[in-house]
Amino acid sequence: MTNSTKYQVVSALMPTVSLFASGSYIQTFLSESKISLSAISTFTSALSLVQIIVMIINIFAVDRIKNVLRFQKVLMIGCFIGCAALVPACLAHDINGKLFGYIVAVCLVVNAVMGLYNVLSFKMAYHVVNMDEYSAITNNISIVSGILAIIIGMIISQLAYVTDFSNVMIGGFVICMLFCLLSAFFTASMKPNTGYREEKNRGRFSFTLLKKREFTYFYIPNLIRGLSMSAVNVMPLIFVKSISSNSAAISMLVNIMSISTIAGCILYRLIVKKVKTVTVYFVSSVAIFLFMPALLLGYSIAVFYVFYFFLGLFYNINAVAAAVYPAEYVEYDHIGTYTSVRLIILTIGQAAGAYIIGIVINSIPSLAILLVCAILQLASGIAFWKYKNQPATDTEQA
């Protein structure tokens, strides 16, 4: 098995950990355990806060890690331990305040480890694969990871009908543990490219970069995009409040989002060479603006599922366009710093949005929450669209 194959297998397996430790499944489990929606939303916000902290640390520390492959292996073992620590919590018949705090603490640690893993994963690629093929490799990973998520989601949806959801979570964490061990084994067996050498004269981070116009212009558009994305992150809670509290029905949201992710990858590949990136971002923002409030039309499970698919489709296209577009106006030497800052601002918006939604979810109609988030995404799309019309010389101002 080649390095490229091993890298793709590892990159496709590891996101499963996030599905169970910080995604819809853990939210469903906590909801089934009678934890309040506001507490779950606060937990989701805390996960985003941890990501912010990890990203800030990454700006200064990630390039100082010498043996990336060995460090990645350690992180995978760390995820294994974290998932193992969550299994006993799923065996409890009653989740009290202390046990909920334990679950939150372990999930936060696992989320922090995954945050560092995700950043180093890109750096690891330079050591083990041909970077000329990286675009195709990344697309393959997205599709395989999506298919895997669909298969797991289908199994969970069926099991949720016949057994307690805590048993489903135990099985899920056991799968995560196996994936972590398998990923660690493949990573340990990878052989670094003989022709790859670390950059020795890497430029240091400078706060003056943060004042450049191509940075400052997008601070607010990325922040409000994060606020809008928070609605998608807590969608299971909105579904529980307004549509159904059935665990099997909630679990289907993961399957639908996985299918829409694959569809989004395929659609983006078809249009990327024909349509400008900024146009893709703007059009997908308009689509999100339309589909997000449409989720609650008739307050029907079937209608929610249909529009959730289209929301997920354009949500993923929007995310890809938002990541690709900076490469068209930010210098290569600054793209690393810009990406880190962009993700920090985006995650701040997600954390703040999840926290606010948690406060108001029981007192404000879900439709109002979705409508506000939809308007924020539309505003972000308009801001991105307007930037392309700015004089080129403006973007060069310090």
N, C-alpha and C positions, 0 to 999 in steps of 0.2 A: 504494500500500500504506500503510495507516494505521500510526500509532505502535504501537497495540495489537498489530497483526499482526506487525510487526517485532520488538517486544519478546518476543512468544511464540515466534517463530522462533528468535531468539537464545537464549532461555532453554531451548529444547528441544535446540538443537545443542550448546551448550557442555558439558553433562555427559558427552558422549562422550569428551572429553579425560580426565576422571577415570577413565573405564572402562579406558582404555589405560595411563594413567600411574600409577594407584594402585589399580586394582581387580583383578578376577580374571584379566584377560588378562596383565598384567605378572607376576602370581604364577605363572600357567601357563607363561609364557615362561621365567622363571627356573628353574622346576622342570624343564622340558625341557632346560635348559642345565646340568643337574646341580648346581645350587646347592642346598645342604642345606635341609631344611624349617625347621630352627631359624634359619638365616640369613635365610630369606624371612620368617619370622614376626617376627624382630627388625626387618627392613625395614618391615614393616607397622606395627609399634609406633612406629618412627621417624616414619612418615607422620602418625600420630595426634599425636605430640609436636609436630611442626611446626604442626599445626592448633591445638593449644593455644596455642603462642606467638603465632600470628597472631590468635587470638581475644582474647588478653590485650592485644595491641597495638591491636586494633579498639576496645576499650572506651574508650581514651583518644584515638585518632587518627581513627577513621573519620568522625566528624561534623565534622572540621576540613577535609575535602576539599571544595574549592569547586566545581570543574567535574566533576561525577560522570560525565557522559557521556564526556568526553575521557579521564578516568582509566580508565574501563572499556575504552575502545578501546585504550589503552596496555597494559592487562592482557591483552587478547586477543592483541595482537601478541607479548607476552611468552610466552604459551602456544604460539603458533606457533613461536617460536624454540626453546622447550624441546622440542617434539615433533620439530622438525627435527634437534635435537642428539642425539635418541635413535635416529634412523634408522641412522647409521653403526654404532652398537653392535649393532644387529640383524644387521648384515652379517658380524659376526665369527663364525668357526667355533668358537672356543673362548673362553669367558668366564672369564678369570683373575681374581685378586683385585683388581687395579687397575681392570680394566674393570667388574667388579661394583660397585666403589666409585664409578666414574664414573656408572653407571646410577642408583645410589642417589642420588647428589648431584643429578643433573638432575631425577629424579622428585620429590625433596624440594622443589626450587625451584619446579617446576611446581605441586606440591600447595599450596605457600604462596601462589602467585599465584592459584590457583583458590579458595583459602580467602578471600582478600580480595575476589575477584570475587563470590563467593556472598553475602557480607554486603552489598556495594555494590549487588547486583542488586535487593535489596528497596528500598534507598534510591532507585535509579534509577527504580523504578516510579512514585514520587511525581512525577517530572519528566515522564513521557511517557505515562502511562495514567490513566484515570479510576479512582481507588481504590475507588469504590463497586462496581466490577466486578472488583476484584482477586481475590476468592475464586474466581469462575468462571474467571478468567484463569489462576490458579495450578493449578486442577484440569485445565484444558485442557493446560497445559504438562506436567503429570505424565503425562497419558495419551499425548500425542504423543511425549514423550521416551521413554516406555516402549515404544511401538510401534517407534520408531527403534532402540532398543536390541535389540529382538527381531529386527528385520530384519538388523541388523549381526551379531548373535549367530548367526543361522541361516546367514548367509554364511560366517562364520568357522568354524562347526562343519563345514560342508561342505568348506571349503578345508583344514581341519586333517587331513582324511582323504587328501588328494591331494598335499599339499606340506608342507615343513618349517614348523614353527610360527614360526620367525624370519621367513619370508617373509610370513606372515599378519600379524605385528606391523608389518612395514614398510608393508604396505598400510593397516593400521589407523592408523598415525601420519600417513600421507599424507592419509587422510580427515580426521583431526583438524586437520591444517594447513589444509585447505580450509575446514572448518567455522569455524576461527578467523578466517580472512580474510573469509569471508562474514559472520560475526557482527560483525566490526569495521566492515565496509562498511555494514551495516544500522544499527549504532549511530551511526556518523558521519552518517547520513542522517536520524536522528530529530530532530524539532523539539520542544524543551522546551515544556511547557504554559505558555501566557502567564499563566494565573492563579495559577501556583504560586510561592510565596515561601518561602525558607528560614526556619526559626524563628530569631529573633534572641536570644531570652531563654531559651535551653535551659538547664535546671538542670544543675549540675555533678555529676559522680560523687562520691559520699560513701561511705566505708567503713562508716559507721554503718548503711547499708542492709543490709549483710551480716549484721547481728545481729537483724534482724526475724524473727519466728517463721516467716512464710511462706517465708523464705529458708532458715533453719537446719533446719527440719523435713525439707526435701527434699534436703539435701546427700547423705546416705547413700543414700536410695532412688535418686537419679540416678546416684550413683557405682556402685552394684551393678548398675544397669541397664546402664551402660557396660561393666562387666566381663562381663555376660551377652552383650551385643552383639558383644564381641570374637570369640566363637565363630563368629558369622555372617560376620564380616570375614575370618576365616582358614579358612572352610569348604572352599575348594579344597584346602588342605593336609590337612585331615582326610579329605577325599574321596580324595586321592592315597594317604594312608597306609592307609586301611581298605577302600576300594572299588576304585578303578582309577586308574592313572597315565596312561591314554590321554588325549591332549590334546583330542581331539574330545569325549570324554565329559565332561571337566572344563569345556570351553567351554559345554556345555549348561546348566551351572549359572547362567550369566548370563542365558540365555534364559528359564529357569524363573523366576528372580527378577524379571525384567522383566514377565513375564506376571502374576505374583502381585502386583506393584506396581499394575498397571492394575486388576486385580480388586479389590485392596484399596481403591483410590480410589473405585471404583464402589460397593462394599459400604458404605464409610464414608458416602458421600453418602446412601445409602438409610436408614441407621440413625441418623445424627447428630441428626435432629430428634425421634427417638422414644426415644432412650436417653441417659441422662446420660453426660457425657464420662468421669467417673471410673469408671463402670460399664464403659464400653468399654475403658478401660485395664486394669481388673482382669480382665475376661473374656479379653481378648487375651493378658494375661500368663499366665493359666491355660492357654490354648491353646498358647502357646510352651513352657510347662513340659511339656506332653504330647507335642508334636510333635518337639521337639528331640532327645530320646534315641531317639525312634521312628525316626529317620533310619537307624539301624544295624540295624534288625530284619532278620535274615537276611543282612545284609551283601550286599544285592542292589542293582544299579544302578537297576532299575525302582522298587523300594520307596523307595530314597533319593530319587529324583526326585519321586515322588508326595508324600511327606511334606515334602520341601523346598519344594514349591509351597505347601502349607498353612502351613508355617512362615513362608515369605515373606509370605503373605497376612496373617497376624496380626501379623507383625513390622512391616509397613508401617502397619497400622491402629494398632498400639501406638505407633509413632513419631508419627503424626499426633495421636493423643489426648494424648500427653505434651507436644506443642508447644501444643495448644489449651487444655488444662486450666489452665495458669497464668493465662490471661486471666480466669478465673472467680474467682480469689482474690487476684491481685496488682493493685495500683492501676495505672492507665494510666501515670502519671508514672514508675513504677519498672519497667515491663515490659521496657524495653530493657536495663537493668542486670541484671534477673533472667535474661533470656534469654541474655545473654552469660555470666553466671556458671554457669547451668545447662549450657550447651554446653561450657564449660571443664571442669566436673566430669565430665560425661558422656564427654568425649574423654579425660580422664585415665584414667577407668575402662577405656575401649577400649584405650588405649596400654598400660596395665599388664596388662590381660588378654591382649593379643596377645603381650607380652613373656614372661609366665608360661607361656602355652601353648607358645611357642617353646622354652622350657627343658625342659618336661616331655613334649612331644609324642612323643618317641622312647622314653620310659620308662614312660609311663602309658597305659592303654587309652583309645582315643578315646571310648568309651562313658562312661567316668568323667568325662572333660573336659566332654562334652555334658550329663551329668547335673548336674554342679556348676553350670554356667552356667544350666541350666533352673531349678534351685532358686533361684538368685540373682534371676532374672527374676520368679519367683513371689513372692519376698520383697518385691521392689519393688512388685508389684501389690497385695499386702496392705497395704503402707505407704500407698500412694496411697488405697486404699479406706478405711482407718481415718481418714485426715485429714478426710474429708468429715463425719465424725461429731463432730469437735471443736467446742466452743462458738465461735461467731463472734467473741466478744470476745478469744479467745486469739490470733487471727490479727492483731490490731491491736497487740499488744505490741511494743515497740521492742526 
